[in-house]
Amino acid sequence: MNNIKKHKRLIAAIVVILLAVLVEIFANRSAWGHAYDLDITNHMYISESAGQEEYQVIFSAPKGLYIQMLHVQGYFKDEEFYDIETKEINDFGKETEQKYHDCVNKLLPEYSTSINKKVTYLKMTMKKNKDAELTKVSLSNKADINLYRYFFILLIGAMIYCTFFEKEFIKKTEWYFAVFALSFGMLIIAAAQPTCNSWDEQIHFRDSYRIASGHNVEWTEAGLNIMNRINPKCNTKEEYKLLKAYMDEHGTEVVMKETQETSGISYDKIAYIPMAVFLFIGKNLKLPFSAVFALGKFGNLLMYVIVMFWAIRLAKSRKLLLAFVAMLPTPLFLASSYTYDSVVFSFITLGCVLWSREAFFQSTKYYHTASVIGAIFMMSVGCLSKAVYIPLVLLMLLLPQFYKKNKKEKILFLIGIGVLFLVVMATFVLPVISNTVSGNIAYGGDSRGGDTSVVRQLVSMVKHPLASIRLMFGSIFQLDNFRNLGNIDSDNYFFGNLMFLNYASRGTLADKWSILLLPMLTLLVFQKEKGSSRLANCEIWKRILMWGIFLITVMLIWSAMYLSFTPVGEASIAGVQARYYLPLIYLGALLLSNSKIKVEISKYGLAKLSFIVANILQIAAVWELLLQGRLI
């Protein structure tokens, strides 16, 4: 027994590796002695339906044949679609009918559709258009080591071991977060492939790539495909392998050059530096395009992990809540993508943590200059890309030490915070005002098109002040105007799922997962902690001001979306997404602190429970939204 305890980590590693191997063996059971690659092109003929010629491939196997993949080859100028009808034998021996819908295009030499069923009848149909020729159709069933599945199982096994058998590791909240975030983050980056998946990822990649390139930007075809969000519709591992090869092949020759006016970095692009640095490294190492693309994402992930590590480590209150939220699908997906949102979230959160330490948990006699400067700096950097959060810097005026300074020091500090607030606000307010005054009614709006204009929308709001106020407050408190990607189906998700369990274009976990999310958030928000009475019993005027700053920030978020992304004169606000509330999570949790509602549970027990739930939600998101039906 002592030897087992002494070597438990080695034993655990061997068990997890063997488990992953066994899963791979079991997953390939259909190919045990039945592997094949069957060309069924001779079953193809051309027929006519509703005046349109179409290809038809009909294949029968009366005794049933296990089909893993259907492969399609041909010459296609544009995107072409095909349908598959099958009769399948389910696990109970009953024959059922199924339908599949897939597509091809000109980029890849071969396309495939995953069937993974025992089939007695198969019919494939594709329209015979002028610039399309179907040349080969085949079926296959082969043993294949799926590295995505293999490392996914390894990761699950490793996290189960760490959560249930490493008590000391559980107590080191920030280290558990770092291991979790890096592990799942790298899996997300690998599974995402060289395509755009996150919100406006093509824009964030473009700006990061330009920074990494300096004065002269050289674009390859692969880079332009990402910038223009040309995403071929791949849904199998084989297709993604071919796509990666295509992007690598077309990621070497320069096809377009552009010269930037300056190689400097503007204030609103600072958040792209982590991604740009790793893109620069990848480019100079002459790595394939797919590796360079992934490396840029890793730069964003690494920055997120480092900043949130210190936010969790330094937090005197709601430490577990911070770790739990930081490990949830949406924050981690953002950190593993091209976006500035993860920098905004992590930097503002660390700023709020440093501020709360000084405001509630340090001696009121002294003031840690480094913490105050750090808080101001973190909030400022976090707000440069999204200035709507800048009211949070006004929290610094609530520091108790501020009121113990002499008049001169108070004035200087007040002027400094005021100037910072006004300067950042001016970055998006002054251009609007100047263009309004000069009559440039076309200024601002959604670059993707539509009847949007910041100036015309502002003029409309000024003409209809009561309607604008009613619209603003009504939209904010209805909690039903959040959107994912402008998709009606996505709008119907619970806003908590859109905020925390959302992988953008890859989808959102179903509302049923709220049964884990909501209770866990409630426990962590109202957790009884040492020193929490200071938060609950702070002066009423401070709580009012904190709520005021919180609400002003929320209003700025909605106002910005109405001005920039909503058609002029609309009686609704478009573009607001639940993830915009992530930087306000920590402040919101502090505001909810009270002396009446408290959850008493052991710190270790709550930590273990929160990590279990975080693992379940992240595993479900990776499996359902990235792997299943796509790479596995």
ZIFEN-V153631 format. One record per helix or strand of 3 or more residues. SS is the DSSP state (~ for helix, > for strand). FROM is the first residue (numbers start at 0). TO is the last residue. Records with the same first field share a line. If there is no record, write none. Layout:
# ZIFEN-V153631
SS = FROM-TO, FROM-TO
This chain:
# ZIFEN-V153631
~ = 1-5, 7-26, 28-30, 40-42, 146-164, 166-170, 172-191, 200-212, 220-226, 236-248, 266-283, 288-313, 318-326, 328-334, 340-360, 368-383, 386-397, 399-403, 406-437, 453-462, 464-477, 487-490, 494-499, 503-505, 510-524, 531-535, 539-564, 577-590, 602-626
> = 35-38, 43-48, 51-75, 79-88, 94-103, 110-126, 131-140, 215-219, 253-258
